[in-house]
Amino acid sequence: MYIGGTDREQEIKRLEKSQPQIVIGTIGKINDLAVNNSYLKIHTAKLVVIDEADMVFEDEDIESIDRVFSKLNEDIQIALFSATISNEVVKFINHYLKKCEVINITNKKELIKSEINHAFIPTKNQDKNSLLLSLLKTFEPYLCLIFANTKEKVNELASFLADNGVVVGKLTGDLQPRERKQVLKRIKDGAFKYVVCSDIASRGLDITGVSHVINFELPKDIDFFIHRVGRTARYHLDGIAISFYDYEDDDYINNLRRKGLTCTYMALKNGVLKETSKRNRPPKAKKVIKIEEELHLKTPMPKKVKPGYKKKRNEKIKKELRKMKRKSIDSMYHKKGHRVDED
C-alpha cells in the first residue's frame, strides 16, 4: 500500500527487491514512485480501479494523474466508481476512455436513499452550538456523525461538546494515518457515540453502524451532501439525517428536492423536536426587488466587456443582495424581540 506519511526508504527497498502484483495508493505517492522515479513499474499493469472518482480528480491533482496515466499501456482496462459524477470525471472519461459503459448498480434514478429520513431545522438567529447540544439530548444514537465544513469548525465543535460533557471523537484531514486508524478503531470499539468530522469521513472511510448524520453546516457542493448522508442507512437499514439551515439556504434546499429528496421541516421547542407544517423561508417583498434593481444600476456594464466580466458582475450583485437580505432579516427579528420584551 502506497500512501502519504509512510516510510519512503522502506518502500523503495521493497520495490528494488520485487514488484507487487497489486498496488493500492494515492495519486501523489504513485506519481512519486512511478513517474518522478522508476521504482514502481506500473507500465505492466492490466487494470486500474479508481474509487471515489470525483474526489480523485481535484484540480491540483490533474497534472499528476496525466503523468501517471502516460506510463500505462494503451489497452489497459479502467474502472471508475463514484456515487456522483462531477464535471472533472466527465472530462477524464472523454479524454482517456474512448469507449465506456456506465453501470448503475443501485438500479435507481434517485441519488439519495429512500431509507434515510431527512429533517431540516432552521437556525435563524439562534446560537447553533447550543442548538446542537439541545438536539443531541433528544435522541440516543448508535453512532452519530456531525459534519462541519472546515477543520477549524470541527475542532471548535468537538471542544464545545467535550466541555459540555459529551464524549466525542474527531476526524479531519490533518490527522496522520496512524492517528486516523486509532480514531477509527475506537469508533469501531464503541468508544464514541458522537464523532465531529470534516468531509474526509463522507468518502472512502469504512465507518459502520452510523444511525444519525447531522449537517451542522450544509456543504457548499450538493454532491458532498449526498455523500455525507449516505454514511447512514447502509446494508438496507434505516437512517436519520438532520440538517441545520438558514434563509440563505433556500435555493440549496430547492435543489435537493429536485434531486428527489423528501424534506421534513422540524423545530426544537422546549427540548422536544416537533414537525412543522412548512419551512422558514425568507420574506419576499417589493423592497427586495427594488434593492436588486438599484444594485444593477450601481454596477453598470462598460462599453467594452472583457471575457468573464458579466459572470463576475452578477456574482458581485448577488453577494451584495445576500448581505442586504441578511441585514433586513436580522433587523426584522431584532424588532420582534423588542416587541416580545415589551409584552
Disulfide bonds with the S-S distance in Angstrom:
none
